[in-house]
Amino acid sequence: MKLLSKIDSTLNKIETTILIALFIGMLLMAFLQVILRNFFSGGIIWGDILLRHLVLWIGFLGAALATSNERHLNIEILKRFLSEKQRYFVSALTNLFAALICYLLFKASLTFIQFEIANENVIYANIPSWIAEVIIPVGYVMLVIHFIIRILIDIEKAHTNKDRA
Amino acid sequence: MSIWIIIAIIILFALLGAPLFSVFGALAIFLFISSDIDTSAVIIELYRIADMPALIAIPLFVFAGYMLAESQAPKRLVNLAQSAFGWLRGGLAIVVLSTCAFFTAFTGASGVTIVALGGLLLPMLIKQQYPEKFSLGLITASGSIGLLFPPSLPIIIYGIISEVSIDKLFVAGILPGLLLITILALYSIREGARTKVPIVPFKWSNLWQACKEAAWEIPLPLIIIIGIYGGFFTATESAAIVAFYVLIVEVFIYRDLDLLKDVPRIIKESMILVGAIISILAVALGLTNYFIDQQVPQALFELVKAQITSQFAFLLVLNCFLIIVGMMMDIFSAIFVVVPLILPIAKAFNVNPVHLGIIFLTNLEIGYLTPPVGLNLFMSSLRFNKPILHVAKSIMIFIGLEIIALILITYFPPLSLWLIELFGVR
């Protein structure tokens, strides 16, 4: 339990740091583009490409943090009728489901990236597009890891809950 | 047959509370596999996220909204509204409606309004001797009241999914949004008169003082409205300006928030919401692509056409359907999944896509309030420590009032479309 929380919080710290850096970059770049476009009649050409990919990166990092903070959007009708212990059990089950789906999405994104590398696609000038897209498989792997940690924490909590009762 | 069993299992997981992105992801993967398409097609669709310039507005506006909510802006704006409307019977209720509308527009009705403003406004209402039930209902209802005003997140997302111009939607929402507020305000004034709440005499000096205090926040809606109506910049550009402006104002001018202590935490908090939204969008794109490929909207249309022939009846059924959707799902998932299915059908019934968007969002706004799963009910119940049933009872009259507004918005399209023509927004 302690080790799990430690791994979770270390991962979280790394993700948060990158996320904050990327967001600040995005904020400054987006503002700079508006200034350049409106007052100097022309923005940086690759600026918009960068901004659009930053949305993707920020989205995946935010999703990873949403997992460990249990902030994903979901439907909670049935959960409300369960006891605390049952709730941990169901939560472990749904997190297992999410981990499995993220793993499948990870596999699908590997195929996608391999295809992009094989075709030598570029996003701008001679920058290969896989560099921008690599966040997709990496993001889904991070989600798998976070969901597995959630499952273990749920099981642990269900046990301690039983002991107390 | 086995297809339906697997779909039923996936839906069961959704009802048990699995993250919705994993549910839509599962559906997308499964449906692609069952049609012999490689699952990497889901990722190809996902990668379209990097092709949507309008999406850039989402993290920027969410950040701006969270910054405002965490600063002293709620206090300053309540103060301003109080000195402007406090002299009316029911004036404080109008203060609640107008400040909540402002905040919901900026924070996208994610429950932030109730958390940030509720603690401030509920004691004020009680102190001015408004009935407790009315006060609780009013604040709960106000938690999503600004949904139709720019730069509301759900409007941006509807625009992205339906490929309707976001600038147009921003303009279209103004009158319907005002209508909603007006109806609730009239009821509040009546309630204020009936319970004989005390009034605060109007003083120019108070208003002037409050204006001065909020001087840096008053221009915020103007940046968006004048910028877009005047054709100076797009929704995405105004997001960049607003986010940067809010950062400077709250950190360096008001000094409400510390650059190193508060801002990183607020970035993290706001980007968690963005991550939750983007992760759903990511897989919903694949799912939608499958639906369109398999001509599901056409099939649905054939089904609908057999039962419904007039636009009037279609809109009626649509509204009932959407309120149920709003009760079950959060607003973002609802837009991602339902809009692509409904849009072609609505077009066939001659419903303008901009008008449809406003109808859609008004319905989901009501969905926030409807038991058993309306988000605002839970936010209020948590924030004010009241049983959910008590909150639900307090909200009933407000649901009724919003349904009246919904009917007007649905059957009187000029409410949504007139300003667009007037300003010639493209």
Interface residues (C-beta under 8 A of the other chain):
Chain A: T16 L19 I20 F23 I24 M26 L27 L28 A30 F31 Q33 V34 R37 N38 D48 L51 R52 H53 L54 V55 L56 I58 G59 F60 L61 G62 A63 A64 L65 A66 T67 N69 R71 H72 L73 N74 I75 E76 I77 L78 K79 V90 S91 L93 T94 N95 F97 A98 I101 C102 L104 L105 K107 A108 S109 T111 F112 F115 A132 E133 I136
Chain B: F13 A14 L15 L16 G17 A18 P19 L20 F21 S22 G25 A26 I29 D38 T39 S40 V42 I43 I44 L46 Y47 I49 A50 D51 M52 P53 L55 I56 I58 P59 L60 F63 F232 F233 T236 E237 A239 A240 I241 A243 F244 L247 P264 I267 K268 M271 I272 L273 V274 G275 A276 I277 I278 S279 I280 L281 A282 V283 M328 M329 D330 F332 S333 P372 V373
